């Protein structure tokens, strides 16, 4: 994998950690608008954080089973580069949002086995990227757990994709080498406590991903 590996740090919630993530080398920064999450930010706060980001860094707004009104308001006020759907959203719904807003759309999928991967094909034409994550628990993501990366090895990817789920500074290089992913996504793996990003861990994660 080249140094062109894309790096997303998700669940940023303060100006300081947002700046630190960008400074460390993140190509994508994620803002979570989902109240049960310890990383939740209001639409207004997300808009303020989004305004801090310029240049080539992309802002990803993450929502979970948000209704039409919430989705529309979030996109209008935050103006993200990408909207990430992290719930049970259907391909049809995502395709509709993508068509109406002209915003890049990602979908996170919890991977249990090869069958899950096969089912991901239904998102072809509806999303710009899939994020393969560990299966959902009480929260749909950010649980700090990995899944069996070997199921990705021989899969015929028809949709651009990325790897999430339990990635840390210690295992991200191995994850890149083993799966060949072009994008890695971390959240809890660079925290000192739930929802509290650690500047040193973010720096170490980006360094390991770039050098992998």
C-alpha positions as a Markdown table, in Angstrom:
| # | Residue | x | y | z |
|---|---|---|---|---|
| 1 | Unk | 0.0 | 0.0 | 0.0 |
| 2 | Unk | 1.3 | 3.4 | -0.9 |
| 3 | Unk | 1.4 | 6.6 | 1.2 |
| 4 | Unk | -1.8 | 7.4 | -0.6 |
| 5 | Unk | -3.8 | 5.5 | 2.1 |
| 6 | Unk | -6.8 | 7.6 | 3.1 |
| 7 | Unk | -7.1 | 8.1 | 6.8 |
| 8 | Unk | -10.4 | 9.0 | 8.6 |
| 9 | Unk | -10.5 | 10.0 | 12.2 |
| 10 | Unk | -14.1 | 9.9 | 13.3 |
| 11 | Unk | -16.0 | 11.2 | 16.3 |
| 12 | Unk | -14.1 | 14.5 | 16.7 |
| 13 | Unk | -15.9 | 17.0 | 18.9 |
| 14 | Unk | -13.6 | 19.9 | 19.8 |
| 15 | Unk | -11.7 | 22.5 | 17.8 |
| 16 | Unk | -8.4 | 21.3 | 19.4 |
| 17 | Unk | -8.8 | 17.6 | 18.5 |
| 18 | Unk | -10.0 | 18.5 | 15.0 |
| 19 | Unk | -7.0 | 20.6 | 14.4 |
| 20 | Unk | -4.7 | 17.9 | 15.8 |
| 21 | Unk | -6.2 | 15.2 | 13.6 |
| 22 | Unk | -5.7 | 17.3 | 10.5 |
| 23 | Unk | -2.2 | 18.2 | 11.6 |
| 24 | Unk | -1.4 | 14.5 | 12.1 |
| 25 | Unk | -2.3 | 13.7 | 8.5 |
| 26 | Unk | -5.9 | 12.7 | 8.5 |
| 27 | Unk | -7.5 | 13.0 | 5.0 |
| 28 | Unk | -11.0 | 12.8 | 6.4 |
| 29 | Unk | -12.5 | 14.0 | 9.7 |
| 30 | Unk | -15.7 | 12.6 | 11.0 |
| 31 | Unk | -18.4 | 14.4 | 13.0 |
| 32 | Unk | -21.1 | 12.2 | 14.7 |
| 33 | Unk | -24.6 | 13.4 | 14.9 |
| 34 | Unk | -26.2 | 10.6 | 17.0 |
| 35 | Unk | -27.3 | 11.4 | 20.5 |
| 36 | Unk | -26.7 | 8.0 | 22.2 |
| 37 | Unk | -23.0 | 8.2 | 21.1 |
| 38 | Unk | -20.4 | 9.7 | 23.5 |
| 39 | Unk | -19.0 | 11.4 | 20.4 |
| 40 | Unk | -22.3 | 13.2 | 19.5 |
| 41 | Unk | -22.2 | 16.8 | 18.4 |
| 42 | Unk | -25.2 | 19.0 | 17.8 |
| 43 | Unk | -25.9 | 20.1 | 14.2 |
| 44 | Unk | -24.9 | 23.6 | 15.3 |
| 45 | Unk | -21.6 | 22.5 | 16.8 |
| 46 | Unk | -20.9 | 20.3 | 13.8 |
| 47 | Unk | -21.4 | 23.3 | 11.6 |
| 48 | Unk | -18.9 | 25.3 | 13.6 |
| 49 | Unk | -16.3 | 22.5 | 13.4 |
| 50 | Unk | -16.9 | 22.0 | 9.7 |
| 51 | Unk | -16.1 | 25.7 | 9.1 |
| 52 | Unk | -12.6 | 25.1 | 10.5 |
| 53 | Unk | -11.8 | 22.6 | 7.8 |
| 54 | Unk | -10.4 | 23.7 | 4.4 |
| 55 | Unk | -8.2 | 22.5 | 1.7 |
| 56 | Unk | -8.1 | 18.9 | 0.7 |
| 57 | Unk | -9.4 | 17.5 | 4.0 |
| 58 | Unk | -12.9 | 16.1 | 3.7 |
| 59 | Unk | -15.6 | 16.4 | 6.3 |
| 60 | Unk | -17.7 | 13.3 | 6.9 |
| 61 | Unk | -21.1 | 13.8 | 8.8 |
| 62 | Unk | -22.2 | 10.5 | 10.4 |
| 63 | Unk | -25.9 | 9.8 | 11.1 |
| 64 | Unk | -27.7 | 6.8 | 12.3 |
| 65 | Unk | -31.3 | 6.1 | 11.0 |
| 66 | Unk | -32.0 | 9.8 | 10.9 |
| 67 | Unk | -35.3 | 10.9 | 9.6 |
| 68 | Unk | -35.9 | 13.0 | 6.5 |
| 69 | Unk | -36.1 | 16.3 | 8.4 |
| 70 | Unk | -33.0 | 15.7 | 10.5 |
| 71 | Unk | -31.0 | 14.6 | 7.5 |
| 72 | Unk | -32.0 | 17.6 | 5.4 |
| 73 | Unk | -31.3 | 20.1 | 8.2 |
| 74 | Unk | -27.9 | 18.5 | 9.0 |
| 75 | Unk | -26.8 | 18.6 | 5.4 |
| 76 | Unk | -28.1 | 22.2 | 4.9 |
| 77 | Unk | -26.3 | 23.6 | 8.0 |
| 78 | Unk | -23.2 | 21.5 | 8.2 |
| 79 | Unk | -22.5 | 21.3 | 4.5 |
| 80 | Unk | -20.4 | 18.2 | 4.7 |
| 81 | Unk | -18.3 | 16.8 | 1.9 |
| 82 | Unk | -19.6 | 13.3 | 2.6 |
| 83 | Unk | -22.6 | 11.9 | 4.6 |
| 84 | Unk | -22.0 | 8.5 | 6.2 |
| 85 | Unk | -25.0 | 6.3 | 7.0 |
| 86 | Unk | -24.3 | 4.1 | 10.0 |
| 87 | Unk | -27.7 | 2.5 | 10.7 |
| 88 | Unk | -30.2 | 0.3 | 8.8 |
| 89 | Unk | -30.6 | 2.7 | 5.9 |
| 90 | Unk | -31.7 | 1.0 | 2.7 |
| 91 | Unk | -29.9 | 1.4 | -0.6 |
| 92 | Unk | -33.0 | 3.1 | -2.0 |
| 93 | Unk | -33.0 | 5.8 | 0.7 |
| 94 | Unk | -29.3 | 6.5 | 0.4 |
| 95 | Unk | -29.6 | 6.7 | -3.3 |
| 96 | Unk | -32.4 | 9.2 | -3.0 |
| 97 | Unk | -30.5 | 11.4 | -0.5 |
| 98 | Unk | -27.4 | 11.2 | -2.8 |
| 99 | Unk | -29.4 | 12.2 | -5.8 |
| 100 | Unk | -31.2 | 15.1 | -4.2 |
| 101 | Unk | -28.2 | 16.6 | -2.4 |
| 102 | Unk | -25.4 | 15.7 | -4.8 |
| 103 | Unk | -23.3 | 14.8 | -1.8 |
| 104 | Unk | -21.0 | 11.8 | -1.6 |
| 105 | Unk | -22.6 | 9.0 | 0.4 |
| 106 | Unk | -20.9 | 6.3 | 2.4 |
| 107 | Unk | -22.5 | 3.3 | 4.1 |
| 108 | Unk | -21.1 | 1.4 | 7.1 |
| 109 | Unk | -21.7 | -2.3 | 7.2 |
| 110 | Unk | -21.0 | -4.7 | 10.1 |
| 111 | Unk | -19.2 | -7.7 | 8.8 |
| 112 | Unk | -20.0 | -11.1 | 10.4 |
| 113 | Unk | -18.8 | -13.4 | 7.6 |
| 114 | Unk | -18.4 | -13.7 | 3.9 |
| 115 | Unk | -22.2 | -13.8 | 3.4 |
| 116 | Unk | -22.4 | -10.2 | 4.8 |
| 117 | Unk | -19.9 | -9.1 | 2.1 |
| 118 | Unk | -21.9 | -10.8 | -0.6 |
| 119 | Unk | -25.0 | -8.9 | 0.5 |
| 120 | Unk | -23.1 | -5.6 | 0.3 |
| 121 | Unk | -23.5 | -5.7 | -3.5 |
| 122 | Unk | -27.0 | -4.4 | -3.1 |
| 123 | Unk | -25.5 | -1.0 | -2.4 |
| 124 | Unk | -23.9 | -0.8 | -5.9 |
| 125 | Unk | -25.0 | 2.3 | -7.6 |
| 126 | Unk | -26.4 | 3.7 | -4.4 |
| 127 | Unk | -23.2 | 4.6 | -2.5 |
| 128 | Unk | -19.8 | 6.0 | -3.2 |
| 129 | Unk | -18.0 | 3.9 | -0.6 |
| 130 | Unk | -18.7 | 1.1 | 1.8 |
| 131 | Unk | -17.1 | 1.0 | 5.3 |
| 132 | Unk | -16.6 | -2.6 | 6.5 |
| 133 | Unk | -16.9 | -2.4 | 10.3 |
| 134 | Unk | -17.3 | -4.8 | 13.2 |
| 135 | Unk | -20.9 | -5.9 | 13.9 |
| 136 | Unk | -23.0 | -3.4 | 15.8 |
| 137 | Unk | -23.6 | -3.8 | 19.5 |
| 138 | Unk | -25.4 | -1.3 | 21.8 |
| 139 | Unk | -23.9 | 1.4 | 19.6 |
| 140 | Unk | -23.6 | 0.9 | 15.8 |
| 141 | Unk | -20.0 | 1.8 | 15.8 |
| 142 | Unk | -17.1 | 3.1 | 17.9 |
| 143 | Unk | -17.0 | -0.1 | 20.0 |
| 144 | Unk | -13.3 | -0.7 | 19.6 |
| 145 | Unk | -13.7 | -4.2 | 18.2 |
| 146 | Unk | -12.2 | -5.7 | 15.1 |
| 147 | Unk | -13.6 | -8.5 | 12.9 |
| 148 | Unk | -11.9 | -11.2 | 10.8 |
| 149 | Unk | -10.0 | -9.3 | 8.1 |
| 150 | Unk | -9.3 | -12.5 | 6.2 |
| 151 | Unk | -12.8 | -12.5 | 4.9 |
| 152 | Unk | -12.0 | -9.5 | 2.8 |
| 153 | Unk | -8.9 | -11.0 | 1.1 |
| 154 | Unk | -10.4 | -12.7 | -1.9 |
| 155 | Unk | -13.6 | -10.7 | -2.1 |
| 156 | Unk | -14.4 | -9.1 | -5.5 |
| 157 | Unk | -15.0 | -5.5 | -4.5 |
| 158 | Unk | -17.3 | -3.7 | -6.9 |
| 159 | Unk | -17.7 | -0.6 | -4.7 |
| 160 | Unk | -14.9 | 1.5 | -3.3 |
| 161 | Unk | -14.4 | 0.6 | 0.3 |
| 162 | Unk | -12.7 | 1.3 | 3.6 |
| 163 | Unk | -11.9 | -0.6 | 6.8 |
| 164 | Unk | -13.2 | 0.3 | 10.3 |
| 165 | Unk | -13.7 | -1.4 | 13.6 |
| 166 | Unk | -11.1 | -1.5 | 16.4 |
| 167 | Unk | -8.3 | 0.0 | 14.4 |
| 168 | Unk | -5.5 | 1.4 | 16.6 |
| 169 | Unk | -1.9 | 2.7 | 16.2 |
| 170 | Unk | -0.7 | -0.8 | 17.0 |
| 171 | Unk | -2.7 | -2.8 | 14.4 |
| 172 | Unk | -3.5 | -0.3 | 11.6 |
| 173 | Unk | -0.3 | -1.2 | 9.6 |
| 174 | Unk | -1.2 | -4.9 | 9.8 |
| 175 | Unk | -4.7 | -4.2 | 8.8 |
| 176 | Unk | -3.6 | -2.3 | 5.7 |
| 177 | Unk | -1.1 | -5.1 | 4.7 |
| 178 | Unk | -3.6 | -7.9 | 5.3 |
| 179 | Unk | -6.7 | -6.4 | 3.5 |
| 180 | Unk | -5.2 | -4.0 | 1.0 |
| 181 | Unk | -7.7 | -1.3 | 2.1 |
| 182 | Unk | -7.3 | 2.1 | 0.6 |
| 183 | Unk | -9.0 | 3.8 | 3.6 |
| 184 | Unk | -8.7 | 3.2 | 7.3 |
| 185 | Unk | -11.2 | 4.7 | 9.8 |
| 186 | Unk | -10.6 | 5.0 | 13.5 |
| 187 | Unk | -12.5 | 6.4 | 16.5 |
| 188 | Unk | -12.3 | 4.7 | 19.8 |
| 189 | Unk | -8.8 | 3.4 | 18.9 |
| 190 | Unk | -7.3 | 6.9 | 19.3 |
| 191 | Unk | -9.1 | 7.9 | 22.5 |
| 192 | Unk | -8.0 | 8.1 | 26.2 |
| 193 | Unk | -11.6 | 7.6 | 27.3 |
| 194 | Unk | -15.0 | 7.3 | 25.5 |
| 195 | Unk | -15.4 | 10.3 | 23.2 |
| 196 | Unk | -12.1 | 11.9 | 24.3 |
| 197 | Unk | -9.6 | 12.0 | 21.5 |
| 198 | Unk | -5.9 | 11.6 | 22.4 |
| 199 | Unk | -3.6 | 13.8 | 20.3 |
| 200 | Unk | -0.6 | 11.5 | 20.6 |
| 201 | Unk | -2.6 | 8.4 | 19.6 |
| 202 | Unk | -4.0 | 10.2 | 16.6 |
| 203 | Unk | -0.5 | 11.2 | 15.5 |
| 204 | Unk | 0.8 | 7.6 | 16.0 |
| 205 | Unk | -2.2 | 6.2 | 14.1 |
| 206 | Unk | -1.6 | 8.5 | 11.1 |
| 207 | Unk | 2.1 | 7.8 | 11.1 |
| 208 | Unk | 1.6 | 4.0 | 11.2 |
| 209 | Unk | -1.0 | 4.2 | 8.4 |
| 210 | Unk | 1.2 | 6.4 | 6.1 |
| 211 | Unk | 4.2 | 4.2 | 6.6 |
| 212 | Unk | 2.5 | 0.9 | 6.2 |
